[in-house]
């Protein structure tokens, strides 16, 4: 995952299937950041998020990130910790 500017770029590489990239618009403030995650973990977390909009918070590329729903006052304590891939 590469952040910096108005887009996030997702890059995936697998030995069996090859490579793919996708870009999505985001609201991001901070220095450019590249961080690796297991794509299946991210998809699983997104599948159970109670909202369509998600906030991810990063401190540094070598640290874990947090994910939480945006605009869901019914479950304000819902937060997920996502470990990076080394």
N, CA, C and O of each residue as an XYZ file, in Angstrom:
344
protein
N       0.851     -1.147      0.000
C       0.000      0.000      0.000
C       0.909      1.226      0.000
O       1.805      1.339      0.837
N       0.677      2.149     -0.945
C       1.462      3.374     -1.025
C       0.521      4.573     -0.893
O      -0.425      4.727     -1.665
N       0.800      5.412      0.097
C      -0.005      6.601      0.350
C       0.836      7.847      0.118
O       2.048      7.848      0.336
N       0.176      8.895     -0.323
C       0.839     10.172     -0.545
C       0.050     10.939     -1.583
O       0.140     10.634     -2.773
N      -0.708     11.911     -1.170
C      -1.559     12.641     -2.105
C      -2.990     12.145     -2.039
O      -3.397     11.543     -1.046
N      -3.755     12.395     -3.093
C      -5.184     12.080     -3.058
C      -5.547     10.635     -3.413
O      -6.728     10.296     -3.472
N      -4.540      9.776     -3.651
C      -4.827      8.396     -4.038
C      -4.007      7.430     -3.180
O      -2.905      7.752     -2.735
N      -4.568      6.244     -2.959
C      -3.821      5.145     -2.359
C      -3.632      4.114     -3.461
O      -4.562      3.816     -4.211
N      -2.438      3.578     -3.554
C      -2.139      2.584     -4.578
C      -1.916      1.240     -3.895
O      -1.064      1.106     -3.016
N      -2.689      0.262     -4.310
C      -2.543     -1.103     -3.813
C      -1.792     -1.913     -4.857
O      -2.144     -1.885     -6.036
N      -0.774     -2.625     -4.439
C      -0.010     -3.497     -5.328
C       0.019     -4.883     -4.716
O       0.281     -5.042     -3.524
N      -0.253     -5.884     -5.541
C      -0.268     -7.268     -5.082
C       0.616     -8.089     -6.006
O       0.577     -7.934     -7.227
N       1.410     -8.963     -5.408
C       2.256     -9.874     -6.167
C       2.097    -11.273     -5.602
O       2.288    -11.492     -4.406
N       1.747    -12.218     -6.462
C       1.658    -13.610     -6.037
C       2.384    -14.478     -7.062
O       2.295    -14.218     -8.262
N       3.092    -15.493     -6.611
C       3.824    -16.343     -7.550
C       2.907    -17.067     -8.537
O       3.280    -17.262     -9.694
N       1.726    -17.464     -8.097
C       0.822    -18.245     -8.939
C       0.012    -17.394     -9.915
O      -0.262    -17.822    -11.037
N      -0.373    -16.179     -9.486
C      -1.288    -15.373    -10.294
C      -0.655    -14.156    -10.950
O      -1.243    -13.590    -11.871
N       0.506    -13.743    -10.511
C       1.156    -12.578    -11.110
C       0.990    -11.331    -10.267
O       0.956    -11.395     -9.039
N       0.888    -10.185    -10.948
C       0.832     -8.891    -10.275
C      -0.426     -8.133    -10.659
O      -0.997     -8.335    -11.730
N      -0.850     -7.240     -9.741
C      -1.993     -6.363    -10.010
C      -1.823     -5.088     -9.198
O      -1.216     -5.099     -8.126
N      -2.364     -3.988     -9.717
C      -2.369     -2.723     -8.980
C      -3.739     -2.084     -9.128
O      -4.445     -2.299    -10.113
N      -4.091     -1.299     -8.133
C      -5.371     -0.575     -8.120
C      -5.165      0.707     -7.349
O      -4.426      0.730     -6.365
N      -5.813      1.778     -7.785
C      -5.752      3.047     -7.065
C      -7.157      3.472     -6.678
O      -8.110      3.294     -7.436
N      -7.268      4.039     -5.481
C      -8.547      4.545     -4.977
C      -8.331      5.929     -4.386
O      -7.267      6.206     -3.832
N      -9.331      6.806     -4.499
C      -9.203      8.133     -3.885
C      -9.293      8.034     -2.369
O     -10.074      7.248     -1.833
N      -8.482      8.842     -1.682
C      -8.472      8.873     -0.223
C      -8.270     10.303      0.251
O      -7.870     11.182     -0.511
N      -8.554     10.508      1.513
C      -8.169     11.737      2.197
C      -6.994     11.355      3.074
O      -7.157     10.638      4.061
N      -5.819     11.827      2.721
C      -4.607     11.441      3.453
C      -3.809     12.683      3.788
O      -3.547     13.525      2.929
N      -3.423     12.783      5.059
C      -2.528     13.852      5.488
C      -1.297     13.200      6.086
O      -1.403     12.256      6.869
N      -0.161     13.691      5.726
C       1.080     13.134      6.245
C       2.083     12.944      5.141
O       1.806     13.198      3.969
N       3.259     12.489      5.538
C       4.329     12.223      4.586
C       3.986     10.993      3.762
O       3.215     10.147      4.214
N       4.545     10.874      2.557
C       4.337      9.657      1.765
C       4.734      8.420      2.572
O       5.691      8.452      3.345
N       3.995      7.343      2.384
C       4.168      6.141      3.196
C       3.933      4.912      2.341
O       2.945      4.840      1.611
N       4.831      3.949      2.426
C       4.628      2.638      1.812
C       4.679      1.608      2.920
O       5.619      1.579      3.714
N       3.648      0.750      2.969
C       3.548     -0.242      4.034
C       2.883     -1.494      3.466
O       1.963     -1.405      2.654
N       3.351     -2.641      3.896
C       2.814     -3.900      3.393
C       1.887     -4.569      4.395
O       2.172     -4.613      5.592
N       0.773     -5.088      3.889
C      -0.188     -5.843      4.690
C      -0.561     -7.109      3.940
O      -0.436     -7.167      2.717
N      -1.011     -8.109      4.652
C      -1.595     -9.279      4.026
C      -2.962     -8.863      3.494
O      -3.835     -8.471      4.268
N      -3.152     -8.944      2.189
C      -4.388     -8.475      1.556
C      -5.619     -9.204      2.094
O      -6.685     -8.602      2.218
N      -5.486    -10.483      2.413
C      -6.627    -11.237      2.935
C      -7.081    -10.692      4.286
O      -8.278    -10.676      4.573
N      -6.141    -10.244      5.118
C      -6.507     -9.672      6.416
C      -7.278     -8.370      6.230
O      -8.289     -8.140      6.893
N      -6.799     -7.524      5.329
C      -7.492     -6.246      5.069
C      -8.901     -6.500      4.541
O      -9.855     -5.866      4.992
N      -9.036     -7.417      3.593
C     -10.355     -7.726      3.043
C     -11.297     -8.273      4.110
O     -12.479     -7.933      4.133
N     -10.778     -9.109      4.982
C     -11.603     -9.671      6.062
C     -12.093     -8.575      7.007
O     -13.257     -8.575      7.406
N     -11.219     -7.654      7.362
C     -11.630     -6.548      8.230
C     -12.671     -5.672      7.546
O     -13.657     -5.278      8.170
N     -12.464     -5.367      6.285
C     -13.419     -4.528      5.559
C     -14.782     -5.209      5.421
O     -15.818     -4.544      5.420
N     -14.771     -6.521      5.305
C     -16.025     -7.265      5.162
C     -16.931     -7.073      6.383
O     -18.155     -7.076      6.250
N     -16.340     -6.907      7.572
C     -17.129     -6.799      8.794
C     -17.230     -5.373      9.341
O     -17.805     -5.166     10.410
N     -16.689     -4.403      8.634
C     -16.834     -3.011      9.066
C     -18.308     -2.617      8.959
O     -18.957     -2.920      7.958
N     -18.833     -1.952      9.971
C     -20.252     -1.585      9.948
C     -20.568     -0.384      9.047
O     -21.737     -0.027      8.900
N     -19.555      0.244      8.443
C     -19.774      1.381      7.548
C     -18.988      1.179      6.257
O     -18.073      0.358      6.193
N     -19.361      1.943      5.228
C     -18.642      1.882      3.958
C     -17.355      2.692      3.983
O     -16.448      2.427      3.194
N     -17.260      3.668      4.867
C     -16.081      4.510      4.970
C     -15.266      4.095      6.188
O     -15.811      3.892      7.273
N     -13.942      3.970      5.996
C     -13.047      3.470      7.030
C     -11.896      4.449      7.219
O     -11.386      5.021      6.255
N     -11.497      4.631      8.464
C     -10.332      5.455      8.776
C      -9.183      4.540      9.163
O      -9.310      3.706     10.060
N      -8.046      4.708      8.468
C      -6.831      3.982      8.827
C      -5.850      4.989      9.387
O      -5.675      6.074      8.833
N      -5.206      4.626     10.494
C      -4.223      5.504     11.129
C      -2.870      4.805     11.144
O      -2.760      3.630     11.492
N      -1.838      5.564     10.755
C      -0.476      5.048     10.671
C       0.452      5.923     11.489
O       0.282      7.142     11.531
N       1.421      5.318     12.132
C       2.465      6.090     12.814
C       3.762      6.032     12.020
O       4.449      7.043     11.882
N       4.101      4.859     11.499
C       5.332      4.676     10.730
C       5.210      3.372      9.935
O       4.421      2.501     10.300
N       5.987      3.230      8.849
C       5.892      2.012      8.035
C       6.249      0.731      8.782
O       5.802     -0.349      8.394
N       7.034      0.828      9.830
C       7.435     -0.379     10.564
C       6.491     -0.709     11.725
O       6.754     -1.635     12.492
N       5.404      0.038     11.856
C       4.456     -0.187     12.958
C       3.100     -0.646     12.416
O       2.812     -0.494     11.229
N       2.290     -1.197     13.283
C       0.940     -1.617     12.915
C       0.073     -0.388     12.643
O       0.418      0.727     13.033
N      -1.051     -0.606     11.972
C      -2.024      0.455     11.697
C      -3.331      0.103     12.390
O      -3.550     -1.050     12.760
N      -4.188      1.077     12.563
C      -5.516      0.819     13.098
C      -6.555      1.147     12.034
O      -6.355      2.030     11.200
N      -7.663      0.425     12.078
C      -8.801      0.669     11.189
C     -10.040      0.820     12.054
O     -10.257      0.057     12.996
N     -10.851      1.823     11.717
C     -12.107      2.009     12.447
C     -13.157      2.591     11.507
O     -12.820      3.291     10.552
N     -14.426      2.305     11.777
C     -15.494      2.826     10.926
C     -15.654      4.333     11.097
O     -15.383      4.885     12.164
N     -16.096      4.980     10.032
C     -16.359      6.417     10.064
C     -17.871      6.615     10.006
O     -18.549      6.032      9.160
N     -18.390      7.436     10.906
C     -19.810      7.768     10.874
C     -20.720      6.727     11.500
O     -21.914      6.706     11.201
N     -20.204      5.878     12.345
C     -21.043      4.866     12.983
C     -21.039      5.095     14.489
O     -20.217      4.534     15.214
N     -21.952      5.910     14.938
C     -22.035      6.236     16.356
C     -22.579      5.074     17.189
O     -22.466      5.085     18.415
N     -23.172      4.066     16.525
C     -23.736      2.925     17.255
C     -22.651      2.041     17.873
O     -22.882      1.426     18.914
N     -21.481      1.968     17.252
C     -20.383      1.150     17.782
C     -19.109      1.991     17.840
O     -18.170      1.732     17.088
N     -19.062      2.986     18.712
C     -17.890      3.869     18.735
C     -16.614      3.190     19.214
O     -15.527      3.734     19.015
N     -16.708      2.036     19.830
C     -15.527      1.361     20.349
C     -14.967      0.319     19.384
O     -14.056     -0.426     19.747
N     -15.490      0.255     18.177
C     -15.057     -0.738     17.199
C     -13.761     -0.270     16.546
O     -13.756      0.733     15.832
N     -12.662     -0.987     16.783
C     -11.368     -0.654     16.200
C     -10.598     -1.938     15.948
O     -10.664     -2.871     16.747
N      -9.865     -1.991     14.834
C      -9.077     -3.160     14.487
C      -7.610     -2.770     14.382
O      -7.279     -1.688     13.897
N      -6.748     -3.643     14.832
C      -5.317     -3.459     14.708
C      -4.836     -4.347     13.572
O      -5.129     -5.542     13.547
N      -4.094     -3.761     12.626
C      -3.614     -4.485     11.467
C      -2.093     -4.490     11.504
O      -1.461     -3.436     11.438
N      -1.509     -5.670     11.608
C      -0.059     -5.787     11.644
C       0.496     -5.740     10.227
O      -0.099     -6.292      9.302
N       1.617     -5.091     10.064
C       2.245     -5.001      8.752
C       2.971     -6.296      8.434
O       3.251     -7.097      9.326
N       3.271     -6.496      7.164
C       4.061     -7.633      6.716
C       5.505     -7.164      6.635
O       5.794     -6.130      6.034
N       6.386     -7.904      7.224
C       7.807     -7.514      7.222
C       8.462     -7.833      5.893
O       9.652     -7.574      5.714
